[in-house]
C-alpha cells in the first residue's frame, strides 16, 4: 500500500483526490515522506491500520477522531490480546488475538473437508499473528516487526524493519530491503539491498544518530530493483536469495 500511495502522490494532480473522505493505509509501514506529501499536496491525513487474513481482515485502525501518528490505531471492538515475551526484545511482544472476527480455521489440501484452527501457545480460540508489537498506555499499537524478521547478531536481536527505516531516512526516494545470512563467527549478519545508486555504509551511519553499529547492516549491496510480490509488497524470500548471491559474488 505504501508503494501505491507514494506513486499516487508523486503523479496525481493536487485536486485529483479533492472528494476523498478517508484514506487508510495497511499491509506495510507508511513512510513519513509519503504521509507528509499527502498532507501537503492533497490536504488528506492518511490513516494507518493493521490486519491479517485470519482476522477478517481488520485488527486495528486509526480514525479521524481517534488517532496517534506512527501507530496502527486501537484494536477493533471485542478483540482480546495477549503479548508473548520474546527473548532479546524489550517493551514489546508477539501478538496473539481472540475475538469474533478470528476465523474458525484453514482449509488445507492435505486435510480435505476439515477446518484446521489457527494455533497459539495460549490455547483454543487464540491466533498467533507472528507480529512483534508495542501497545502503549492508551492501547495504541505500534508494529515493531514480524517475529521472523529479526536477526540475532552477537546475541542481540536486530530488527530488519528498523534497518529499512534507517535506509529510508537516508535515501527516501529509493527502495530498500533488509535480510540476514548465517555468519559462522557471529550467528547472523544483516544485509541491506537498496536501489540507491550512491549508497554506502558511511552515509547510512549518518542517518542513524545514536544507534549502535551492531544495529546497522554488515553489508550494503546496490541493486537495480528490489524483488516484489504481485501485491507490491517486498518478496523477502527472493530478497534473501539475491543477498546470498551478491554476498557470494563479492567474497
Residue pairs with C-beta under 8 A, 6 or more apart in sequence:
1 25
1 26
1 27
1 28
1 30
1 232
2 25
2 27
2 28
2 29
2 30
2 31
2 34
3 28
3 228
3 232
4 232
5 23
5 25
5 30
5 34
5 38
5 46
6 31
6 33
6 34
6 37
8 17
9 34
9 37
9 38
9 41
9 42
10 37
12 41
12 42
14 41
14 42
16 42
17 23
17 42
17 44
18 42
20 42
20 44
22 47
22 64
23 38
23 44
23 46
23 47
24 46
24 47
24 48
24 49
24 61
25 46
25 47
25 48
25 49
26 48
26 49
26 50
26 51
26 72
27 231
27 233
28 233
28 234
29 48
29 143
29 161
29 165
30 46
30 48
31 168
31 172
33 168
33 172
34 46
35 45
35 46
35 69
38 44
38 45
38 46
39 45
39 46
45 64
45 67
47 61
47 62
47 63
47 64
47 67
47 73
48 61
48 62
48 71
48 72
48 73
49 58
49 59
49 60
49 61
49 62
49 72
49 73
50 59
50 60
50 61
50 72
50 73
50 131
50 141
50 143
51 57
51 58
51 59
51 60
52 59
52 127
52 129
53 103
54 102
54 103
54 118
54 127
54 129
55 79
55 97
55 99
55 101
55 102
55 103
55 127
56 101
56 102
56 103
58 76
58 101
59 72
59 75
59 76
59 79
59 97
59 129
59 141
60 72
60 73
60 74
60 75
60 76
60 141
61 72
61 73
61 74
61 76
62 68
62 71
62 72
62 73
63 73
66 73
66 74
67 73
68 138
68 140
70 142
71 136
71 140
71 141
71 142
72 141
72 142
72 143
73 140
73 141
74 138
74 139
74 140
74 141
75 81
75 139
75 141
76 99
76 101
78 99
78 100
78 101
79 97
79 98
79 99
79 101
80 97
80 98
80 99
81 95
81 96
81 97
81 98
81 135
82 95
82 96
82 122
82 126
83 92
83 93
83 94
83 95
83 96
83 133
83 135
84 93
84 94
84 95
84 96
84 121
84 122
84 128
85 93
86 92
86 93
86 94
86 132
86 147
86 157
87 157
88 150
88 152
88 155
88 156
88 157
89 132
89 144
89 150
89 157
91 134
92 132
92 133
92 134
92 144
93 132
93 133
94 128
94 129
94 130
94 131
94 132
94 133
94 147
95 128
95 129
95 131
95 132
95 133
95 141
96 120
96 121
96 122
96 126
96 127
96 128
96 129
97 126
97 127
97 129
98 122
98 125
98 126
98 127
102 118
102 125
102 127
103 118
103 127
104 115
104 117
105 115
105 116
105 117
105 118
106 115
106 116
106 117
106 118
107 114
107 115
107 116
108 114
108 116
117 124
118 126
118 127
118 128
119 127
119 128
120 126
120 127
120 128
121 128
130 146
130 147
130 148
131 143
131 144
131 145
131 146
131 147
132 143
132 144
132 145
132 146
132 147
132 150
132 159
133 141
133 142
133 143
133 144
134 141
134 142
134 144
135 141
135 142
136 142
144 159
144 161
144 162
145 159
145 160
145 161
145 162
146 161
149 159
149 160
149 161
149 236
150 157
150 158
150 159
150 160
151 157
151 158
151 160
151 180
151 188
151 189
151 190
152 158
152 187
152 188
153 186
153 187
153 188
153 189
153 190
153 214
154 186
154 187
154 214
155 187
156 214
156 215
158 190
158 214
158 215
159 215
160 178
160 179
160 180
160 190
161 178
162 215
163 178
163 190
163 192
163 215
163 216
163 217
164 176
164 177
164 178
164 192
166 204
166 207
166 208
166 211
166 216
167 174
167 176
167 178
167 192
167 194
167 196
167 199
167 204
167 207
168 176
169 207
170 196
170 199
170 203
170 204
170 206
170 207
171 194
171 196
171 199
173 196
174 194
174 195
174 196
174 199
175 194
175 195
175 225
175 226
176 192
176 193
176 194
176 195
176 196
176 226
177 192
177 193
177 194
177 226
177 227
177 234
177 236
177 239
178 190
178 191
178 192
178 193
178 217
179 190
179 191
179 193
179 236
179 239
179 240
179 243
180 188
180 189
180 190
180 191
180 240
181 188
181 189
181 191
181 240
181 243
181 244
181 247
182 188
182 189
183 189
183 218
189 218
189 219
190 216
190 217
190 218
191 217
191 218
191 219
191 220
191 221
191 243
191 246
191 247
192 204
192 217
192 219
192 220
192 221
193 221
193 223
193 226
193 239
193 242
193 243
193 246
194 220
194 221
194 222
194 223
195 222
195 223
195 224
195 225
195 226
196 222
197 222
199 220
199 222
200 220
201 216
201 217
201 220
204 216
204 217
204 220
205 213
205 216
208 215
208 216
219 246
219 247
219 250
221 243
221 246
221 247
221 250
223 242
223 246
226 234
226 239
227 234
227 235
227 238
227 239
227 242
228 234
228 235
229 235
